[in-house]
Amino acid sequence: MTLPKGFGSGGAGGSSSADVERMIGRRVENMTGMITVSFWAAILATFAGTAAGYFYYPWAYPTASGHFAFIVLTIIITIGYIFCVKVMEEGSNKNSNGIVLASVIGATVFCLFVSLYVGW
Amino acid sequence: MMLYMAQMPALIPKEVEIQRLKKVWLIVIAMGSTAASVEVDNFVDGSLHQTSIRDSAFTPAHWWLYSHFITLPLGWGAAAIYDRKIPVLRGPNNSMNTGLKMTILGYLATMFTIGVNEMWHFWFVEEIFAVPNHWMFNMGVVVAFMGALAYVVRVYARLVELGAETPGENPYVAEMYKMALEGKLYSRAIP
């Protein structure tokens, strides 16, 4: 197989598994930590955005409206998060169901807490 | 002889290609989530406009709307830069992917239309939906969406071609996957 410049044995033969490893970089199945951090960053940013709505612009955003937006967005972000982790790990031996479950439960509890107690 | 989906030669090792396609797919999922959230904002903004008919450009519902004008160009830009590492996603003559080209052309058309639209509104102020300057916005966006859809479908189809997408555990579904890859799923030869 022809490999890009800098890989392989200089025309003497095919690629080795070390070449393949070098071409891949960080494997997608090992990105769960980064994806999880991004998930939480998205949840917190969304909370901040809706909170800016009902704390600074109460004339525009009744608290209930901000909470409705936050609930729907939490659901959307969670679906995206689950897709990301499951697609990246399918076909590998990695299994991060525990981390995903903990994050989803954490986000649900956070979302319920915000909806019930913040901004009223 | 019937021609089905082009059989691309393997230019990089299969494992490398799957990893790279999945990285593009991560970007696609992130952009999809953003687009879905802006769909929600259509309702949030519509709800706000029930009480505030003429508002400013900078209400929270509008910031949220504008977020996708930042996120989607950054996301597509990242996909366009990164997919140079995936040979099957390149366009003719080693150029950019055809789907991405269509998307850029479509949005360039809408950007051109912004100027046309301003000239129109110089002498006719009222916003009427079905005026020719607005047709051009719609046509540009449709071309852009077709290109983006073609790109996303190509990435997914290649993941299926490479066997990275797991066929269903139901044996009948697995058989359909197999036939689809052989180009026989919707063949008239099968009664």
Interface residues (C-beta under 8 A of the other chain):
Chain A: M1 T2 L3 P4 S15 V20 M23 I24 G25 R27 V28 M31 I35 A42 G49 T50 A52 G53 Y57 A60 Y61 S65 A69 V72 L73 I76 I77 I79 G80 F83 C84 V87 M88 E90 G91
Chain B: A10 L11 I12 P13 E15 V16 I18 Q19 R20 K22 K23 W25 L26 I29 A30 G32 S33 A36 S37 V40 D41 V44 S47 L48 S52 D55 T59 P60 A61 W63 W64 A164 E165 T166
